[in-house]
């Protein structure tokens, strides 16, 4: 499907088919593009300032207008504020990862080690905040006073994540030295751009092969990925050209801003391309695992029946699993394309109540499906984060937590949470659309530069000022009086 703009959005439905290529070639991505007038951007910024609630904040730890002395904010208002802090902190951590990757490519792992530690600390604080939010959504704690305290704790953790990055922001800016010249950093970004341009074409061909070999559900999560990769590279083309032009004119601050935007777009193009490549590897692994998983599941069912037979719920579970395995065998022998990951998921879910925590092929199959779903959802949130709210991110974080804990019995739950997070994230994009749509509607021009719509949807540049603004990362964004944060979750 597509949003209100030209940026396609992947939807996981059984009836979805893999997308056809749109004919854009790698050569198309390097054509020079003109920047449209600033009047449209100014009008759009005014529009966003009118429709968004006003507040001043430099980081997720920034302070809003405090409540009157001696009063407590309404629980619903505090809940919404906690959601906003989670989204902002998550966006900042994700942007910082991108910055760190480009800095390490130029300066080496040893030079960026202090910043890697600061980022890990921020990630730890954010993970704790998401864990608190997950428990809150599950109704824990129950008392209103305790729930208010939990929301305050979530905000505090997000603030601390921002402070961990703030503490090293100045040193990180000095390490990169972009304001003194983009030189070598621009070369790194351009080399990465050229590599991805070639890989994007190969990803399109690979996706076509996967669509021909497997059922539509096997590649449905990749719908639009190749086109979106090209869109991000198109945006990167513009910004790389502008960065070099600004550097030639000795406008170093402008060159640095354009380069950071290009780096963000290149990183997201890599997410799309690598998502296709990873899915191909997962499908091959799942396909090789299906026969053993089916045999192992049938052996487990035979053991579960026992010598004395079953009654009640255990009998119902065994009968259900028998029916699922029989349907899987019919599907495999029908000679039609099938979805190996989907088949493994059905086997795992049917037998999970009967074989919790055991070793062997079934826990391995559960790990594969959970990792696949979690990675695909993380890709979607990363590349659509301009519209994805806190609830989808919270479910994703909980899926990651369960996977990292390593307990085999938790893997089906992690898989289910990741799939729920993907559904919620897609729903957010459908309902909210692209944050840039308001700018385009209020502007005299549809967009300021090619690919801007997709870049805003992906959080590469801020919606309120896509031409002159910059996303937060190690350094917080400038103080501003209008902000375009995602609205509360539907």
Secondary structure as UniProt FT lines:
FT   TURN            14..15
FT   HELIX           26..30
FT   HELIX           38..51
FT   TURN            60..61
FT   TURN            69..70
FT   HELIX           75..107
FT   HELIX           109..137
FT   TURN            138..139
FT   HELIX           144..176
FT   HELIX           178..180
FT   HELIX           183..213
FT   HELIX           216..219
FT   HELIX           220..222
FT   TURN            223..224
FT   HELIX           225..248
FT   TURN            249..250
FT   HELIX           252..305
FT   TURN            306..308
FT   HELIX           312..333
FT   TURN            334..335
FT   HELIX           340..351
FT   TURN            352..354
FT   TURN            356..357
FT   HELIX           361..383
FT   TURN            385..387
FT   HELIX           390..405
FT   HELIX           408..410
FT   HELIX           411..432
FT   TURN            435..436
FT   HELIX           437..442
FT   TURN            450..451
FT   HELIX           452..457
FT   TURN            458..459
FT   HELIX           463..465
FT   TURN            466..468
//
